[in-house]
Amino acid sequence: MTVRALIADDEAPARAGLRKLLEERDITVAGECADGRSAIAAIRAQQPDVLFLDIRMPDLDGFAVLEALAGEPLPATAFVTAYDNHALRAFEANAVDYLVKPFDPGRLDQCLMRLQRFIGRSGAADRYAAARAAWERGRAPGTPETRIPVRVGNRLHFVRPDEIQWMEARGNYVALHTGEDASLVRGPLADLLSRLDPTRFLRVSRFAAVNLDRVAEVRPSTSGGFTLLLHGGATIEASRRYAPRLNARFRGA
């Protein structure tokens, strides 16, 4: 089972070290946060499976983060802190584990086992997979997607293609940018594009595709590609490799 993690820690070296250890264990790091308010927003937007949450952070501490999300779907949480005097309160907050920095890789392995057992008991991943499969069975083969299913906790949320401004490949996921928000869909960018209307969506680089209806301006770049300005304000670089496709699409405009 693929596990997506979010790291919330105000110390950049600590985040980098934990990211490295997680990626060595095939854990996908969906995002990083340096303060409590950013952590709340990222948990809601990314819906990670597990959360590594520092206790002492700017704005809101780790306990305040969980309190702010009371009643909402929460990831399996492990507190990560340099202090060992918060363990009791951490477990009262329903944390799965409590790591004291600096911790060794073996201790992290124990933590990951506990987190994965917790996820397995919750059955969230299985329920999501079942809902996603049911949606796929209901879609006629070869027809463009009219609604893209996105995981939100244990539920499916649907994004309409016309809401998407551009798409960004992020490892094993694709971020659907719909303005200030971005939703993650598992799978390669090429697979998602194959399910969308090819007259509307165009890949412009190894990592990006755009909704052509959202392109406000196209400018040549010094690299031989193009710079695309979108109506929503985003600036996307189209690489030289993909420039002929863009030229062909806008020829005669």
N, C-alpha and C positions, 0 to 999 in steps of 0.2 A: 504494500500500500504506500503510495506517495504521500509524504508528510510535508506540509507547508508551514514554515515557522516565521514568526515576527519577533524581532529583537528590539526591546525598548530599554535604552541605557544612555545616560548623558555623557559617558566617556567614549570617545571615538576609538581609542585603542582596544577597549573592552569589547565594543561591538565588532571590530575587525577580527579580533582573536576568536570570538565565539562563532562568527560567520565562517571562518576558515575551518574550525572543528566540525561544524554542522555539515558544510559542503563535503568534507572528507568522508562523511557518513551518509552521503546521498540524501541529505535533508535539504529541500528547496527553501531558501530564505526569500520570502515574499516581500520583505521590507525591513527598514530600520528606522527607529525614532529616537530623538534625543531629549524629549520632554513628555510630560504626562498628557497634555492636550493633543499633541501630535499622535500619541499612542492610541488615544480614544478614537480619533478620526481614522487611523490606519486599521484598527481592529474592525471598525464598522465597514470600511471600504474593502479591505482585503479578505476578511473572514478567514484568518489562518487557522490551521488545525491546532498548533501549539504556540504558546506565547512565553518568551523569556523576558521577565519583567523586573527591572531594577526597582528597588524600594525608594531610594533617595534620588529624586529628579526634580528639575525646575518646574514651576507652575503647579503641578500636582504630583504627589508621590504615588508609588505603585498601588497602595491600598486605595487611594482616592480614585485611581483609574478604574479599579474593579467596582467601587461603589457607584461611580458615574454610569456604569454599564449594567447595573442591577436590573434584572428582568429581561435582559437581551441575551441572545445566544453568545456564549463565551467559549474561547478556545481552552484546551487543557493548559494550565498555567504553572510555570515554575518560576519562583522568585530567584533572582540572581543579585547578590549584594555582598559588600565587603564587611558587613556586620552580622554577627550571629545572635543578636539579642531580639530578633523579630520573628523567630521561627514559630512560636506559639500563635502569634497573631496571623502569620502567613497561613497556617493550616486552618485557623478559624475562618479565614477568607476563602477556604476551599481550594487552596493551592495544591497541586499534585506533588510538588517537590520544592526543595529549598536548597539552593546552591550558594556556598560561601566562597567568594573570590579571595585569592586565586584557587581554582579547582583544577584537578588533573583530569586528563581524558577519560580515565576509568570511571571517575565519579560522574562525568557527563553521560557515559554509556548507561550507567545505572538509571540516571534521570530519564534518558530517552526511552528505556524499557518501560518505566512507570507511565510515562506520557502516552506511549503507544498502547499499553494495556488499557489505559483510561479511554482512549479514543475507540478502541475495539469494543469495550463494554457499552459505550454510548451508541454505537451503531450508526453514527452520523454519516460516515463515508459510504456505508452500504446503502443507506436510505437515499442519499443524493445520487449515487450511481444508478439505483433503480429508477428514480424519477427521470434522470437524463436518458436512460435507455428507452423508457416509455415514450418520451418526447420524440426520440429518433425514429422509433417504429411508426409513429403517427405522421411522419413527414414523407411525402412522395419522393422516391429516389430521383435525383437529377434536377429537382426544382430548387431555385434559390431560397435561402432562408428568409422568412418574413419576420421572424423573431428569434433572437439568439439567446439560448438559455445560459444563465450565469448563476453560479452557486452563491447563495446568500445564507450562511448557516446551514440548516438542514433543508432549505427550500430552494426552489428554482425561481429566479427573477429573470424577466425577459427584456432584452434591449432590442429595439427596432433598428434595422440597418440605417434608416434615414436620420437617426439620432447620433450616429457615429461620425465624428469629424476625421479621425485618423486612428490607425492601429499600430501598435508597437510590440515587436517580439521581445519577450523577456524570458530567456531560458526556455523552460518547458511550457510557458504560458504566453498569451497574447493579451495586452492591455487595450481595452476599448475606450478611447477617449471621447467623451460626450460633452465636453466643456470643462468645468472645474473637476468633474468626477472621472474616474477610470475604473472599469470593471475587468477582472481577470478571467480569462477562459483558458482552460487547459488544452494544449496541443500546439503544433507548429502553425506559424502564420500562413504557410502555403495551404494547409488543410482548411483553415477557416475561409480563406479567399475562394477556395474551390466550391464552397457552399453559398457564396454570395453572388450577386448580379455582376458579371464582368464588365458591363457597360457603365457601372457606377463606381466600382472600386478598382484601384490600380496600385500595384506594388511599385514603389519608387526607390527602394534600397533594400539591402539585406534585412534590415530591421524595421522597415516602415511601409505602410500602405495608406492611401488617402481615399476619402470619399470625394470624387471629382466635383460633386455638386457644392462642396464646401471650399473649393479652391478659389481664392479671390484674386491672386496675382502670381505670375510665374516670372522669375528673374534668372538669367544665366549666372552661373557661378564660375569662379576662377578655376575650379577643379575640372571643368568640362561638363558638369551636371547642371542642376537647376536648384534654386531656392523657391519653395512654395510657401506663400502666405495664405493662411486659411481665414475664413470669415470669423471664426472664433478667436483669432489672435495668435494661434500657434504658427511656428515657423518650422518647416520640415525640409530637410536636405534630400534632394533626389540625386542619387549617385550617377556617375558617368555611364556605368553599365546599363542602367535602366532609362537613360535619357532618350534613346530612340523610341521606346514605347510612349513616353510622354510627348515627344514630338509628334508621333503619329496620331495620338489622341486629340491634340489641340491644333493639328494642321488645319489651316483654313479658318481658324477662329479670328 
